[in-house]
Amino acid sequence: MRKKIVAGNWKLNKNLEEGLSLASEIINIAKDELHNQAILVINPPFIHLSSLQKLIPQNTNIRLGSQNCYHQKSGAFTGEISAEMLKSVGVQYTIVGHSERREYFNETAEQLAQKVKLLLEVGITPIFCCGESLSIRESGSHLAFVAQQITDSLFDLSVEDIQKIVIAYEPIWAIGTGKTASSAQAQEMHAYLRNHLAQKYSQEIAQNISILYGGSCNPQNAKELFACADIDGGLIGGASLKSRDFITIAQSF
């Protein structure tokens, strides 16, 4: 059975005090009001990880995530963070290949494949991001383009390892713009990607991989999006910085 996941990507926001305050609000509201089986993943900047690991209670549906990791195990890579380092502070999920990383830091499909493998080696679940720009969507090649991103970075994985991946489809043209893919557009892409996975692996395996929607998902549209057959939750940006909005989205299943 596919997991229902709502992952909050804080991006470059919140100092340590602000982050602890926000995480505490999320934890407390979730404890009192979140009664479904949704998994919440908090993905703060690196400086918060050690503190939040101590803050998140045991036996809860809240998980600690990170926004990135480096594609090498160790070495002379000043300023980078390895998968093993993340594991040592309790990280359970890591975002890989967010569109901002691809665009601003020129991350390649090969580097993303390396990150995925290193994360799996230490037992961290990768949240692998894929998505298209507005020009690609308007050209009509968006389905094939996004499927190719998955092929290039994930299709060397074994049958066992592909089942440990979470995929997040993010239409780049909808991130931070206030625009959102319609539920029909989102469902079309999610179903296409699930079928793409099934052709490589099997229908049974594809049906057990969670695929999240990430593109200006908010409390107003989450319920309609999450009602779609192939949408298993969301990768949430701006709305994850407001505890009430984040929990409302998680209540939308």
Secondary structure in CASP SS format (residue, H / E / C, confidence):
PFRMAT SS
TARGET T0000
AUTHOR 0000-0000-0000
METHOD secondary structure of the structure
MODEL  1
M C 1.00
R C 1.00
K C 1.00
K C 1.00
I E 1.00
V E 1.00
A E 1.00
G E 1.00
N E 1.00
W C 1.00
K C 1.00
L C 1.00
N C 1.00
K C 1.00
N C 1.00
L H 1.00
E H 1.00
E H 1.00
G H 1.00
L H 1.00
S H 1.00
L H 1.00
A H 1.00
S H 1.00
E H 1.00
I H 1.00
I H 1.00
N H 1.00
I H 1.00
A H 1.00
K H 1.00
D H 1.00
E H 1.00
L C 1.00
H C 1.00
N C 1.00
Q C 1.00
A C 1.00
I E 1.00
L E 1.00
V E 1.00
I E 1.00
N E 1.00
P C 1.00
P C 1.00
F H 1.00
I H 1.00
H H 1.00
L H 1.00
S H 1.00
S H 1.00
L H 1.00
Q H 1.00
K H 1.00
L H 1.00
I C 1.00
P C 1.00
Q C 1.00
N C 1.00
T C 1.00
N C 1.00
I E 1.00
R E 1.00
L E 1.00
G E 1.00
S E 1.00
Q C 1.00
N C 1.00
C C 1.00
Y C 1.00
H C 1.00
Q C 1.00
K C 1.00
S C 1.00
G C 1.00
A C 1.00
F C 1.00
T C 1.00
G C 1.00
E C 1.00
I C 1.00
S C 1.00
A H 1.00
E H 1.00
M H 1.00
L H 1.00
K H 1.00
S H 1.00
V C 1.00
G C 1.00
V C 1.00
Q C 1.00
Y E 1.00
T E 1.00
I E 1.00
V E 1.00
G C 1.00
H C 1.00
S H 1.00
E H 1.00
R H 1.00
R H 1.00
E H 1.00
Y H 1.00
F C 1.00
N C 1.00
E C 1.00
T C 1.00
A H 1.00
E H 1.00
Q H 1.00
L H 1.00
A H 1.00
Q H 1.00
K H 1.00
V H 1.00
K H 1.00
L H 1.00
L H 1.00
L H 1.00
E H 1.00
V H 1.00
G C 1.00
I C 1.00
T E 1.00
P E 1.00
I E 1.00
F E 1.00
C E 1.00
C E 1.00
G C 1.00
E C 1.00
S C 1.00
L H 1.00
S H 1.00
I H 1.00
R H 1.00
E H 1.00
S H 1.00
G C 1.00
S C 1.00
H H 1.00
L H 1.00
A H 1.00
F H 1.00
V H 1.00
A H 1.00
Q H 1.00
Q H 1.00
I H 1.00
T H 1.00
D H 1.00
S H 1.00
L H 1.00
F C 1.00
D C 1.00
L C 1.00
S C 1.00
V H 1.00
E H 1.00
D H 1.00
I H 1.00
Q C 1.00
K C 1.00
I C 1.00
V E 1.00
I E 1.00
A E 1.00
Y E 1.00
E C 1.00
P C 1.00
I H 1.00
W H 1.00
A H 1.00
I C 1.00
G C 1.00
T C 1.00
G C 1.00
K C 1.00
T C 1.00
A C 1.00
S C 1.00
S H 1.00
A H 1.00
Q H 1.00
A H 1.00
Q H 1.00
E H 1.00
M H 1.00
H H 1.00
A H 1.00
Y H 1.00
L H 1.00
R H 1.00
N H 1.00
H H 1.00
L H 1.00
A H 1.00
Q H 1.00
K H 1.00
Y C 1.00
S C 1.00
Q H 1.00
E H 1.00
I H 1.00
A H 1.00
Q C 1.00
N C 1.00
I C 1.00
S C 1.00
I E 1.00
L E 1.00
Y E 1.00
G C 1.00
G C 1.00
S C 1.00
C C 1.00
N C 1.00
P C 1.00
Q C 1.00
N C 1.00
A H 1.00
K H 1.00
E H 1.00
L H 1.00
F H 1.00
A C 1.00
C C 1.00
A C 1.00
D C 1.00
I C 1.00
D C 1.00
G E 1.00
G E 1.00
L E 1.00
I E 1.00
G C 1.00
G H 1.00
A H 1.00
S H 1.00
L H 1.00
K C 1.00
S H 1.00
R H 1.00
D H 1.00
F H 1.00
I H 1.00
T H 1.00
I H 1.00
A H 1.00
Q C 1.00
S C 1.00
F C 1.00
END
